[in-house]
């Protein structure tokens, strides 16, 4: 599990880098990114797949996020927040059943733990 967590961290960092540079294609940046963030092959492959999947589906992901937010443009969101949402939507929609259970489990727990008592 620690390997997947690390891969998700790196995927988020890579998406952040792409967002900041205004690039939508990870390919030209992969060699440099992985040279600065060495990890084992499994973690790298998982992170790369998440980045490629998120960027390939970014228009649909951004449309989904925009439809679910009220009075918030994606451009107004913090870069980290925007890319966390993109990565989460990608995993929920296009990820494995395991991914969606993992994400939903965490979000359910956050909701239970942080919502005000009625």
RAPECOR-V164848 format. One record per backbone hydrogen bond with DSSP energy under -0.5 kcal/mol. NH is the residue of the N-H (numbers start at 1). CO is the residue of the C=O. If there is no record, write none. Layout:
# RAPECOR-V164848
nh-><NH & NH>
co-><CO & CO>
This chain:
# RAPECOR-V164848
nh-><5 & 6 & 7 & 8 & 9 & 10 & 11 & 12 & 13 & 14 & 15 & 16 & 17 & 18 & 19 & 20 & 21 & 22 & 22 & 23 & 26 & 29 & 30 & 30 & 33 & 34 & 35 & 36 & 37 & 44 & 45 & 46 & 47 & 48 & 49 & 50 & 51 & 52 & 53 & 54 & 55 & 56 & 57 & 58 & 61 & 62 & 63 & 64 & 65 & 66 & 67 & 68 & 69 & 69 & 71 & 76 & 77 & 77 & 82 & 83 & 84 & 85 & 86 & 87 & 88 & 89 & 90 & 91 & 92 & 93 & 94 & 95 & 95 & 100 & 101 & 102 & 103 & 104 & 105 & 106 & 107 & 108 & 109 & 110 & 111 & 112 & 113 & 114 & 115>
co-><1 & 2 & 3 & 4 & 5 & 6 & 7 & 8 & 9 & 10 & 11 & 12 & 13 & 14 & 15 & 16 & 17 & 18 & 19 & 18 & 24 & 26 & 26 & 27 & 29 & 30 & 31 & 32 & 33 & 40 & 41 & 42 & 43 & 44 & 45 & 46 & 47 & 48 & 49 & 50 & 51 & 52 & 53 & 55 & 57 & 58 & 59 & 60 & 61 & 62 & 63 & 64 & 65 & 66 & 69 & 73 & 73 & 74 & 78 & 79 & 80 & 81 & 82 & 83 & 84 & 85 & 86 & 87 & 88 & 89 & 90 & 90 & 91 & 96 & 97 & 98 & 99 & 100 & 101 & 102 & 103 & 104 & 105 & 106 & 107 & 108 & 109 & 110 & 111>
